[in-house]
């Protein structure tokens, strides 16, 4: 199952304060979520220990300024990046 995408769904996108990420892991492992701005700077980082199978986490991104970011999701086996957009309130 090496070709199973890590990230299944990111919602809402665009978002205002919180971002929900559904992802699937093949083994119990640490998952790192890194938020990167358009300049390539890391602006936030979150880590969690995930079990096997479909998982979901909610990231509080309320401190970010409105704009375009990338959410990089890392495990020991995979790295995937998703474009996300923060709207103004």
C-alpha positions as CSV (number, residue, x, y, z in Angstrom):
1,X,0.0,0.0,0.0
2,X,2.9,2.3,-0.6
3,X,0.9,4.3,-3.1
4,X,-1.9,5.2,-0.7
5,X,-1.9,9.0,-0.3
6,X,-1.0,10.1,3.2
7,X,-3.3,13.1,3.1
8,X,-7.0,12.2,2.4
9,X,-8.8,15.5,3.0
10,X,-8.1,19.1,4.1
11,X,-11.1,21.2,5.1
12,X,-12.3,23.7,5.0
13,X,-10.0,25.2,2.4
14,X,-10.0,28.2,2.4
15,X,-10.2,28.3,6.2
16,X,-10.5,31.1,8.9
17,X,-9.1,29.7,12.2
18,X,-9.0,25.9,12.2
19,X,-8.0,23.4,9.6
20,X,-9.1,19.7,9.7
21,X,-6.7,17.2,8.2
22,X,-7.7,13.6,7.5
23,X,-4.7,11.3,6.8
24,X,-3.9,7.6,6.7
25,X,-0.9,5.9,8.2
26,X,0.3,2.4,7.5
27,X,2.0,1.9,10.9
28,X,2.0,3.6,14.3
29,X,4.3,6.6,13.9
30,X,4.9,10.3,14.6
31,X,3.3,12.7,12.1
32,X,4.6,16.2,11.7
33,X,2.5,19.0,10.3
34,X,4.5,22.0,9.2
35,X,2.9,25.3,8.0
36,X,5.1,27.1,5.5
37,X,4.4,30.7,4.2
38,X,4.9,31.7,0.6
39,X,8.5,32.9,1.3
40,X,9.4,29.3,2.4
41,X,9.6,30.1,6.1
42,X,8.2,27.7,8.7
43,X,5.5,29.6,10.6
44,X,4.0,26.7,12.7
45,X,4.7,23.1,13.4
46,X,2.6,20.4,15.1
47,X,3.5,16.8,15.9
48,X,1.4,13.9,17.0
49,X,1.7,10.2,17.5
50,X,-0.8,8.4,15.1
51,X,-2.2,4.9,15.2
52,X,-2.6,2.7,12.2
53,X,-5.3,3.6,9.6
54,X,-7.4,6.7,9.0
55,X,-6.8,9.6,11.4
56,X,-7.9,13.1,11.8
57,X,-6.5,16.2,13.5
58,X,-7.5,19.8,13.8
59,X,-4.9,22.5,13.7
60,X,-5.5,25.9,15.3
61,X,-4.1,28.4,12.8
62,X,-5.9,31.5,14.1
63,X,-2.7,33.4,14.6
64,X,-1.7,33.3,10.9
65,X,-2.2,36.3,8.7
66,X,-4.6,35.8,5.8
67,X,-2.8,34.4,2.7
68,X,-1.5,31.3,1.0
69,X,0.5,28.7,2.8
70,X,1.6,25.1,2.4
71,X,0.9,22.4,4.9
72,X,3.6,19.8,4.8
73,X,2.7,16.4,6.3
74,X,5.7,14.2,7.2
75,X,6.0,10.6,8.4
76,X,9.0,8.3,8.3
77,X,7.8,6.9,4.9
78,X,6.2,9.9,3.2
79,X,6.1,13.7,2.7
80,X,3.1,15.4,1.2
81,X,2.4,19.1,0.7
82,X,-1.0,20.7,0.4
83,X,-1.7,24.3,-0.6
84,X,-4.0,26.0,2.0
85,X,-5.5,29.5,2.0
86,X,-6.4,31.5,5.1
87,X,-9.3,33.9,4.6
88,X,-9.9,37.2,6.4
89,X,-12.5,37.1,9.1
